[in-house]
Amino acid sequence: MNRLERELGERFGERLCLNWPLAAFTSFRIGGPADLLLTVETEQDLCFALEAANRNGAPVFCLGAGTNLLVSDRGIRGLVVRLGEGLGGIEIDGCKVAAGAAGELGRLVETVVNRGLEGLEFAEGIPGSVGGGLVMNAGAFGGEMSRVVTRVRGATCAGEMRVLSPEEVGFAYRRTELPPGFTITRVDFELKPSDRELLRRRMLDFRARRAARQPRGVPNAGSIFKNPADGFAGRLLEQAGLKGVRQGNAMFSEQHANFIVNPGGATAAQVRALMETARERVRAMSGIILEPEVRLVGEW
Ligand SMILES: Cc1cc2nc3c(=O)[nH]c(=O)nc-3n(C[C@H](O)[C@H](O)[C@H](O)COP(=O)(O)OP(=O)(O)OC[C@H]3O[C@@H](n4cnc5c(N)ncnc54)[C@H](O)[C@@H]3O)c2cc1C
């Protein structure tokens, strides 16, 4: 680690943060420190950091906007990379849209809807970055990223740039099968021309439906569990009596049973224990084993 720290320190100076707490970088407001935290603004800088980490045998984790993560209380060993604003631009050419992975998914939706381009309205209100949305194959209201993505650009774990086809991305329900350690820098979309006002109305409808059913103003990471085949995780959790159930300062939302909220001071260990309790109760009640949608990362 010391060699990596020195190499990165020489190139990035104060942009390299040591032993840096990650709670502020997650929507749960939970998470211990990263050994090394680096924000890169260009693909060249990203490749430099990935190559150095690879050569020094250090693990690398790419942190998006942190809206689908439970970072452990002990934090993340090795290098945590974030993409800065320099990797967040949007370019539009007819129906083809290229979006930097660091950009906000919500800003992308707004931009393309304003241009009268159809296909991304489903993502209205999904927080997070374009890159995180791609990795999670984010979706809602019957739409998902896989339907509109044509190409993905990024860096391999050895620090070499590559372009992947949708087949190579390996889209599945709320996951992808990207090459291990692949860091996305840009996502290309093919959208359809449509009526701007119609798209705006659809977007506002999705926004209102989301606001009516999700907890607001209290830290969370969205749906905790994926929906099982032919069912809804939220319904199973509600039937199993989990609404309002607490573990320390972590609790299942009273409003939506598939959300765990952190009203203040919850630890990752408490959230994880609550998830285990819920899985066990649902399994005992229905025989269904719920799979986490939130990614548990770091040293447990
Ligand atoms: C209130 C709320 C509502 C939500 N609603 C929805 C919803 O309706 N539908 C839905 O699908 N999700 C939903 N989510 C979950 C979350 O917003 C999505 O999964 C989102 O796409 C995650 O993006 P992120 O940038 O925050 O990724 P992160 O949480 O930071 O990371 C998620 C994964 O992506 C990886 N990653 C991130 N960026 C990159 C990159 N550039 N290159 C390589 N790997 C990367 C990370 O390593 C991690 O494995 C919701 C979350 C919240 C808090």
The ligand as an ORCA input file, in Angstrom:
! r2SCAN-3c Opt
* xyz 0 1
  C     -34.451      6.765     -2.824
  C     -33.865      5.774     -3.772
  C     -34.649      5.278     -4.813
  C     -34.116      4.349     -5.715
  N     -34.912      3.888     -6.728
  C     -34.400      3.003     -7.620
  C     -35.206      2.522     -8.703
  O     -36.360      2.887     -8.870
  N     -34.642      1.638     -9.569
  C     -33.350      1.204     -9.434
  O     -32.881      0.395    -10.263
  N     -32.567      1.644     -8.406
  C     -33.052      2.519     -7.508
  N     -32.268      2.968     -6.468
  C     -30.916      2.413     -6.294
  C     -29.778      3.261     -6.931
  O     -30.178      4.592     -7.061
  C     -29.383      2.712     -8.304
  O     -28.912      1.391     -8.205
  C     -28.287      3.590     -8.940
  O     -28.241      3.295    -10.302
  C     -26.914      3.419     -8.319
  O     -26.041      4.401     -8.876
  P     -24.828      5.007     -8.025
  O     -24.083      5.932     -8.895
  O     -25.311      5.566     -6.755
  O     -23.958      3.696     -7.787
  P     -23.260      3.219     -6.432
  O     -24.307      2.932     -5.422
  O     -22.191      4.155     -6.054
  O     -22.613      1.857     -6.927
  C     -23.391      0.750     -7.310
  C     -22.466     -0.246     -7.999
  O     -22.019      0.322     -9.229
  C     -20.597      0.353     -9.278
  N     -20.225      1.559    -10.030
  C     -20.711      2.814     -9.877
  N     -20.186      3.623    -10.809
  C     -19.343      2.864    -11.557
  C     -18.510      3.122    -12.684
  N     -18.407      4.339    -13.232
  N     -17.776      2.090    -13.185
  C     -17.851      0.855    -12.643
  N     -18.619      0.557    -11.575
  C     -19.359      1.548    -11.045
  C     -20.137      0.365     -7.836
  O     -18.826     -0.156     -7.737
  C     -21.190     -0.547     -7.197
  O     -20.842     -1.893     -7.405
  C     -32.774      3.890     -5.563
  C     -31.991      4.402     -4.509
  C     -32.521      5.339     -3.630
  C     -31.654      5.879     -2.531
*
